[in-house]
Amino acid sequence: MHVFLIAGELSGDRLGAALMEGLKTLCPEVTFSGVGGPLMTAQGLSSLFPMDELSVMGIAEVLPKYRHLLKRMHQTADAVLEQKPDVLVTIDSPDFCLRVAREVKKASSLRTVHYVAPSVWAWRPKRAQKMSRGVDQVLALLPFEPPFMEAAGMRCDFVGHPVVNEPVASDAEVTAFRADHGIGDAPLLIALPGSRRAEVSRLTPAFGEVVARMKQVKPELQVVLPAAGPVAGLVKELTATWPHPPVILDPAGLSEEAALARKRAAFRAGDVALAASGTVSLELAASDTPMVIAYDMNWMSWQIMSRMALIDTVTLVNLVTDTRAVPEFLGPAFQPEAIAPALLEVLDNPGPQRSAMALTMESLGKGQANPGLRAARAVLEGLEG
């Protein structure tokens, strides 16, 4: 059996590697080709070209590289058609992957599978119909996504979210983390203003105002800010003006695994978190750390997004559990004078949110077979019939 896989980002590389491991468990004679990163390479993939050529986000960043990306898209589709694999699996990165799948479908009857359903339940629902022109089957990370894909004529299997298979810090690691940073038994806020320069620049000053307001009520409060490597310097610069500077966790000088272990310990050590919107909310939920989500953007972006949105919450804990257990302060509501009291309330009464987080993890597949194996099984079942 021959599987051609395409991943364009680090998150896709992780999903692809887990899927490949699952396929090797169920079908030991399987072989792989395609485009992927270091984790997929370790599982036996020889990448057609470096995956990071596809890791481009934003119109301003894509335009200068459009011709090159178009060339890579045609090269990839031609490789699929030439190699005639049993199945093509594209992983996230829809702008590139779905174009390749459509080009392959125009020239063949090859079965195509896309891993990670687009968020048609949140905005642009017609994407499902457009996607179905090149995709036979979808592997979904969220339990409520299959009906949206099936309505557009595609098979869709919920295979679980990879967050449920990620390690969580132990009690001993939490105790050591608090001791190492002089936190002791003090209440701990984890501040997470994002990983991209634009959002860090926009959110961090206001996060500092939130901390100042919280310290007025709880002067013993400690703050830790796990910084992403590319923005660690910017985070240090912006937090230097905070009335109460946080402990900044800079991954520089640490191995990737050591940095991740320290971040996991910080998440689980936290009593409450203030986070930008995104998948970090699921990482916090996996660590059983209550949170408040706060995010701002420029006025025009907010006007466009708020008018296109089909949902009234962006936090997956709220969506999966059909609750609004996690408070959100988005766009015009992004005001420190409102965010600080919400954090203090969650800090004093975390029970309802902890129940919602536990239900979220259960709904996403915690305690079941790991998502990579479930995804592999779904791919093979799709091929059979």
Backbone hydrogen bonds, N-H to C=O, Kabsch-Sander energy under -0.5 kcal/mol:
donor,donor_aa,acceptor,acceptor_aa,energy
3,V,31,T,-2.7
4,F,87,V,-2.3
5,L,3,V,-0.5
5,L,33,S,-2.6
6,I,89,V,-2.1
7,A,35,V,-1.8
8,G,91,I,-0.7
13,D,9,E,-2.2
14,R,10,L,-1.9
15,L,11,S,-2.0
16,G,12,G,-3.1
17,A,13,D,-2.4
18,A,14,R,-2.1
19,L,15,L,-2.3
20,M,16,G,-2.7
21,E,17,A,-2.4
22,G,18,A,-2.1
23,L,19,L,-2.6
24,K,20,M,-2.4
25,T,21,E,-1.5
26,L,22,G,-2.0
27,C,23,L,-2.9
30,V,27,C,-2.3
31,T,1,M,-2.5
33,S,3,V,-1.7
34,G,46,S,-0.7
35,V,5,L,-2.5
41,T,37,G,-2.3
42,A,38,P,-1.9
43,Q,39,L,-0.7
43,Q,40,M,-0.5
44,G,41,T,-1.6
45,L,40,M,-1.8
47,S,45,L,-0.7
48,L,34,G,-2.7
51,M,36,G,-0.7
53,E,50,P,-1.6
54,L,51,M,-2.5
55,S,52,D,-0.5
56,V,54,L,-2.2
62,V,58,G,-2.3
63,L,59,I,-2.4
65,K,62,V,-1.4
66,Y,63,L,-1.4
69,L,65,K,-2.7
70,L,66,Y,-2.7
71,K,67,R,-2.2
72,R,68,H,-2.4
73,M,69,L,-2.3
74,H,70,L,-2.2
75,Q,71,K,-2.5
76,T,72,R,-2.5
77,A,73,M,-2.5
78,D,74,H,-2.6
79,A,75,Q,-2.0
80,V,76,T,-2.1
81,L,77,A,-2.4
82,E,78,D,-2.3
83,Q,79,A,-2.5
84,K,80,V,-1.9
86,D,2,H,-2.5
87,V,2,H,-1.0
88,L,111,R,-2.4
89,V,4,F,-3.2
89,V,87,V,-0.5
90,T,88,L,-0.6
90,T,113,V,-2.8
91,I,6,I,-2.6
92,D,90,T,-0.6
92,D,115,Y,-2.4
96,F,93,S,-1.0
97,C,93,S,-2.8
98,L,94,P,-1.6
99,R,94,P,-0.5
100,V,96,F,-1.9
101,A,97,C,-2.5
102,R,98,L,-2.1
103,E,99,R,-2.1
104,V,100,V,-2.5
105,K,101,A,-2.4
106,K,102,R,-2.0
107,A,103,E,-0.8
107,A,104,V,-0.7
108,S,104,V,-0.8
111,R,86,D,-0.5
113,V,88,L,-3.0
114,H,137,Q,-2.7
115,Y,90,T,-3.2
116,V,114,H,-0.6
116,V,139,L,-2.9
120,V,118,P,-2.5
122,A,119,S,-1.6
123,W,119,S,-1.8
127,R,124,R,-1.7
128,A,125,P,-1.4
130,K,126,K,-1.9
131,M,127,R,-2.7
132,S,128,A,-1.8
133,R,130,K,-1.1
134,G,131,M,-1.9
135,V,131,M,-0.9
136,D,112,T,-1.7
137,Q,112,T,-1.6
138,V,155,R,-2.7
139,L,114,H,-2.6
140,A,138,V,-0.6
140,A,157,D,-2.8
145,E,142,L,-1.5
148,F,145,E,-1.1
149,M,145,E,-1.4
150,E,146,P,-3.0
151,A,147,P,-1.9
152,A,148,F,-0.5
152,A,149,M,-0.8
153,G,150,E,-1.7
154,M,149,M,-1.8
155,R,136,D,-2.2
157,D,138,V,-2.6
159,V,140,A,-2.5
159,V,157,D,-0.6
160,G,140,A,-0.6
161,H,364,L,-2.1
164,V,161,H,-1.8
165,N,162,P,-1.7
166,E,163,V,-1.1
174,V,170,S,-2.1
175,T,171,D,-2.5
176,A,172,A,-2.3
177,F,173,E,-2.3
178,R,174,V,-2.5
179,A,175,T,-2.1
180,D,176,A,-2.9
181,H,177,F,-1.5
182,G,179,A,-1.4
183,I,178,R,-2.8
184,G,178,R,-0.9
186,A,183,I,-2.0
189,L,222,Q,-3.0
190,I,272,V,-2.3
191,A,189,L,-0.6
191,A,224,V,-2.5
192,L,274,L,-3.0
200,V,196,R,-2.6
201,S,197,R,-2.6
202,R,198,A,-1.7
203,L,199,E,-2.8
204,T,200,V,-2.2
207,F,203,L,-2.2
208,G,204,T,-2.0
209,E,205,P,-1.4
210,V,206,A,-2.1
211,V,207,F,-2.3
212,A,208,G,-2.1
213,R,209,E,-2.0
214,M,210,V,-2.4
215,K,211,V,-2.6
216,Q,212,A,-1.1
217,V,213,R,-0.8
217,V,214,M,-0.8
218,K,214,M,-3.2
221,L,218,K,-2.2
222,Q,187,P,-2.8
224,V,189,L,-2.4
225,L,247,V,-3.3
227,A,225,L,-0.7
227,A,249,L,-2.1
231,V,228,A,-1.4
232,A,228,A,-0.7
232,A,229,G,-1.2
235,V,231,V,-2.6
236,K,232,A,-2.2
237,E,233,G,-2.0
238,L,234,L,-2.6
239,T,235,V,-2.5
240,A,236,K,-1.0
241,T,238,L,-0.8
242,W,239,T,-1.6
247,V,223,V,-2.7
248,I,246,P,-0.7
249,L,225,L,-2.3
249,L,247,V,-0.5
250,D,248,I,-0.9
254,L,251,P,-2.2
259,A,255,S,-2.6
260,L,256,E,-2.3
261,A,257,E,-2.5
262,R,258,A,-2.2
263,K,259,A,-2.2
264,R,260,L,-2.7
265,A,261,A,-2.1
266,A,262,R,-2.3
267,F,263,K,-2.6
268,R,264,R,-2.3
269,A,265,A,-2.0
270,G,266,A,-1.4
271,D,188,L,-2.5
272,V,188,L,-1.4
273,A,290,P,-1.5
274,L,190,I,-2.7
275,A,273,A,-0.6
275,A,292,V,-2.4
276,A,192,L,-2.5
281,S,278,G,-1.8
282,L,279,T,-1.2
283,E,279,T,-1.3
284,L,280,V,-2.4
285,A,281,S,-2.0
286,A,282,L,-2.5
287,S,283,E,-1.2
288,D,285,A,-1.4
289,T,284,L,-2.6
292,V,273,A,-2.2
293,I,327,P,-2.6
294,A,275,A,-2.5
295,Y,329,F,-2.1
302,W,298,N,-2.3
303,Q,299,W,-2.2
304,I,300,M,-2.3
305,M,301,S,-2.9
306,S,302,W,-2.8
307,R,303,Q,-1.2
308,M,304,I,-1.6
309,A,305,M,-1.9
310,L,122,A,-3.3
319,L,315,T,-2.0
320,V,316,L,-3.2
321,T,317,V,-1.7
322,D,318,N,-0.8
323,T,318,N,-1.6
329,F,293,I,-2.2
331,G,295,Y,-1.8
333,A,330,L,-2.2
334,F,331,G,-2.1
335,Q,333,A,-2.1
338,A,335,Q,-2.0
339,I,335,Q,-2.2
340,A,336,P,-2.3
342,A,338,A,-1.2
343,L,339,I,-2.2
344,L,340,A,-2.3
345,E,341,P,-2.1
346,V,342,A,-2.3
347,L,343,L,-2.7
348,D,344,L,-1.9
349,N,345,E,-1.8
354,R,350,P,-2.4
355,S,351,G,-2.0
356,A,352,P,-1.7
357,M,353,Q,-2.5
358,A,354,R,-2.3
359,L,355,S,-2.1
360,T,356,A,-2.1
361,M,357,M,-2.3
362,E,358,A,-2.1
363,S,359,L,-2.5
364,L,360,T,-1.9
365,G,362,E,-1.2
366,K,361,M,-2.5
368,Q,365,G,-2.1
373,L,370,N,-0.7
374,R,370,N,-2.1
375,A,371,P,-2.8
376,A,372,G,-2.1
377,R,373,L,-2.4
378,A,374,R,-2.1
379,V,375,A,-2.2
380,L,376,A,-2.3
381,E,377,R,-2.5
382,G,378,A,-2.2
383,L,379,V,-1.7
384,E,380,L,-1.7
385,G,381,E,-1.2
